[in-house]
Amino acid sequence: MDDEKLLTGAECAALWRVDPATITRWARQELIPCVRTPGGRRRYRESEMRALIAGRTVLRAVDVA
């Protein structure tokens, strides 16, 4: 069993210091990875979020054109 801590959107937003809706939007755009609970909710691996924030992982580039 995976003992990795999963964060809610609100907890993830607090780490990033953004609105929870921004986290949802990033996940829908596949800019940040998420997992789905059996109930369909998004959860975010704490280690992945901290790696992204620390710059050890790069967000997927998005075309802005």
N, C-alpha and C positions, 0 to 999 in steps of 0.2 A: 504494500500500500504506500502511496506517495504521501509523505508527511509535509510537503510543501504548503506554506500558508497561502491561502487564496484570499484576495482582497475584493471587497465590494466596489462598485463604481464610486461611491462616496469616499471610501478609504483611499482608493487610487487617486481620485481627484485631489484629496488633501496632500498626498505625496507630491503631485505635480503642481499644486497650487493653482488649479483651474476649476471651473464649474463642472459638476458631474455630467452635464449634458455634453461637454467637450470630450470627455472620456468615451462616452457612448458613440459619439460621432467618429472619433479616431478608430474605435473598434470596428464600426460598420465599414469604414474606409480601409480597413486592414492595415492601419498605421501602427497599431499596437496589438499584440497577441492577446487572445482571451480564450477561456474555456467556457463551455456551457454546462450548467447544472442540469440534473434530470428534469427540473421544472422550466428549463429554457432561459434562466437568468445568466447573465455574463459575470464571470469572475476572472480576476487577473492574478497571475503568479507574482508574488511579492519579489522574488529574486529577479524575474524578468523586468519588472518595472524599475527596480533599483539599478539594474545594469543599464537600462535605457537612460535613466536620469544621469548616471555617472559617465555616460558617453562610451561605455564598453560595447554597446550595440547601436546600430544605426537604424533610425526609422526608415521605412520604405519611402522612396522618393515618389512624389505625386506630381503629375503634370498640372500646371496652373493655367495653361493656355486655353 
